[in-house]
Amino acid sequence: MNKNQYKWVVLLMLSLIWGSSFILMKKALLGLTPVQVGAFRILITAVFLLLIGFKSLKKIKKEQWKYVFYSALLGTLFPSFLFAFAVDKIDSSIASILNSLTPFNTLIVGVLVFGFLFQKKQIAGILIGLLGTLILILKGADLNPNQNYWFALFPIISSIGYAFNVNIIKKHLQDLEPIAITTGNFILIIIPALLVLAFTGFFSSFELNETTEPALFYITILAIVGTGFAKIMFNKLIQISSPIFSSSVTYLIPIVAVMWGILDGEKLSLIQLVAGVIILFGVYLVNKKK
């Protein structure tokens, strides 16, 4: 398998894993609060990564730690909580759709902050992908008029954080092993996650019961597979491709997430399926060679 084929395999695997993450969050929120979902996701992932990647930390140079920290905040800590609150208030499929703004923000951040150059066809692909996203959002709002769409701002804010994250890794952590970046990320945010739980009274009020036990099961799967393994894969993808190609995974995630949403009783129209095809065409244009 050559490099070009490999990056597409990783992209598709990430789409399946992260596309399934939203329904896992939704199920976990049946027994946990958004704050608990965000914090547990971080803590369980951190323990898992310490077990498999502790030795990789020594490969992080002193001057690289600040970039690992920025990556941890913008690409992991804040989005973990923001998405939990979003999925608690709007359909999981809609939250995943809003996440597809990431490539657009990656383009803007890359050009304005990091000095990266992009081709015109990439901009066209992103805009076509955003058109598909807009159709999905508007139709979703039409089908679910009672949902609080102010919480739709949270995935949008997260997408900006993701945009900074992929550009930081591409420019400053390109030569660092993906598992070292990922393990370093979670080591740095263990304490903040514990503090959040402490200040929200978790340690004095939480108890295991028939509601919280399955919720912990879902969040454990989300943490180990949807966050631990997936973050390592994503960091690798950034290194073997471009920031725009890497963030294109957010175009494919909604397709998987929407399918899970249908199985869970969320509404989906024919127009939304057409919008999914438009999104895929945008991905094709973004990555099409001359």
N, C-alpha and C positions, 0 to 999 in steps of 0.2 A: 504494500500500500504506500503510494507516494504522499508527500506532504499535503498536496491539495485535496486528495481523497480523505486523508486522515482528519483534516480540519472539518470537513463536512460530516464525517461520522461523529466527531465530538459534538458538533453543533446540534445534530439530530438527537443524540443521547441527552444532552442538556435540555433540549426542548421537551422531551418526554418527562424528565425528572422534575424540572421546574414548573412545567405545565400541570403536574400532579400536586405540586406543593400547595396550591391555593385551596384545593378541596381538603387537603390534610389540615390546613389552618382552620378552615370552616368547621371541620369535625372537632378539632381540639378546642375551639371556642365554645362548644356546647358544654364543656365542663370547667374551662379556665377563662380568666379575664384576658383582655388583650395585652395587658402589662405582663401577666404571667406567661402567656404564649411567647411573647418577644424575649423575655428573660430566660425561660427554660430552653428555648431554641438555641440561644447563645451558650448557655452553661453546658448543656448536653453535648453540643458540638465541640466545645472546648475540651471536655474530658476525652471525647473520642479522638480528637486530633493530637492531644498530648500522648495518648497511647501509641499512635502510629507515626507521629512526626516530631517527637521531642528532640531527637538527635539532629534534625534538620535546622533547628534554631541557631546552631553555632555557625551556620553558613551565612547568616545575615550580618553584614558588616555594620559597624557602629554608625556610619553616616547614612545607612539605609533604613534604620529603625524609624526615623521620623516619617518617612514615606509609607512604611508599613502601618504606622499609626494613623496617618491620614486616610489610607486605604481602609483600615478597620472601621473608622468612624463613618465615612461616607458610603462605603460599600456593604457594611454589615450591621453596625450598631443601630444607627437611626432607621434604616429600612426595615429591620426586624420588628421594631415597635410600630412604625407607621403602617406597614402592611397589615399587621394584626388588627389595628384599630379600623383600617379600611374594610377588611373582610368581615368585620363584626357588624358593619353598617350597610354595606352594599354587596351585591352578588359577587362571589369569588371570581366568576368569569369576567365581570366588568373590571374588577381590580387588576386582573391579568392583562386585559386589553389596554388599560391606561399605562401599564408598565412598558408597552411598546413605543412610548415616547422616548425611550432611552437612546436609540440610534440618532434621533434628531438632536437631542441634547448633547450627545457625544460629538457630533459634527460641530456644533456651535462652540462647545468648551474646547475641543481640540484645536480649532482655528483661532479663537480669541485668546486662549490662555496658554496653550502648549505649542502653538506655531506649526501644527500639522497641516498638510495640504491634502485636499480632496478633489476628485474629478467631478465634472459637471454631471456625468451619468449617475454618480453616487447620490448627488443631491436630488436628482429626478427620482431615483429609486426610493429614497427616504420620504419624499413628498407623496409619492404614490402609496407607500406603506401607511403614511399618516392619514391619507384619504380613506383607506380601508378602515383604519382605526376610528376615524371620526364617524363613519357610517355605523360601526358597531356600537359606539358610545351612544349616539343619538337614538338608535333603535332600541338599545337597552334601556335608556331613560324612558322611552315611550312605553315599553312593556312593563316597566317597574316604576310608575310615577310616585309611589309612596316612599321610596328609598331616599335617604339623606345624602344628596350628592355633594354636599360640602366636604364629606370625607373622601371624595374622589380626588381632592387636592393632595392627599397623603401619598398615593402612588406616584403622582406627578412630581412631588418634591423628592421622593425616593429615586425617581428616574434621573433627576439632576445629580444626585449623589452617586449613582451608578456611573453616570457619564464622566464625572471627575475620577472615579475609581479606575476605570479602564484606561484612561489617559495617563494617570499616575503610574500604573503598573507598566504600561507600554514604554513610557519615557524614562522612568527612574528605577524600575525593578525588572527590567527585561532579562537580565542574566541570572536572576535568582530563581532557584527551583520553586515550582508552583506550591509544593507541599510546605516549603519554608515560609512562603508568603502567607499562605492560609493559616498555618499554625501560629505564626507571629501575630496575625490579625486577632485571633481569638484569645491568645494569651493576654493581649493588651486590653481586652474589653470584659474579662471575667469580673473584675472588681466593680465596674459600673453596673453590670447586670445584677450582681449580688446586692449592691446598694439600692437599686430600684426595687428589688423584692423586699428588702428590709424596711424601706420607708413606706411601702404600701401595706405593711402589716402581714405579709404572707407567712412568715415563720411562726406567728402566734395564732393564726386563724385557719390555716389550710389543713384539710383532713382528707384522707383517702375514702372514697365511697364509690357507689356504682356509676356515678356521673364523672368523677374526676379520674378514675382509673383508666377508662378507655381514652380519655382526653390525653393523658400522659403517654399512652401507647402511640397515639397519632403524632404527638409532638416529638417523640423519640425517633420515629421513622423520618419525620421531616428534618430533624436535626442531623442525624447521621447520614442519610442518603441525600436529602434535598438541600442540605447546607454543607456538610463536611466533604463528602465525595464530590458534590457538584462544584463547590468553590475551587477545589484542586483542579478539576477538569477545566473550569472557566479560566483560571489563571494561566493554565497551559495553552488554552485556545488563544488568549490575548497575545502570548509570546510567539505563536506559530502563524498568526494571521495579523490583521489590522484591527484597530479599535472599532471601526465601523462594522467589519465582519463579525467580530465578537459580540457586539451589542445587537446584531441582527437576530440573535437567539430570542430577543423579546418580541420579534414579529411572529415567531412560530409558537411561543408559549401559549398565547391566547387560544389557538386552535385546539391544543390539548386540553387546556383549562375549560373551554366552553363545552367540549365533549363530556368531561367529567360533570360539569354543571347540569347538562341535559339529563345524565343518569341520576343526578341528585334532585331532579325536579325543577331546575331553573329553566326559564323560557328561552327559546332560540328560534328565530325566524329564517326564512329562506334568504332574505336580504342580508342577514348576518353571515350566512354561509358564503354568499357572493363576496362580501367584504373580506372574508378569510382568503379567498382566491386572489383578490386585489393585493392583499398584504404579501402573499407569497410571490406575486409578480414583482413587488417592490424589492423584496429580498434578492430576487434574481438579478434585477438591474443594478443593485448596489454592488453585487459581487461578480458581475459579468466582465470577462476579460475583453480587451479590445480585439 
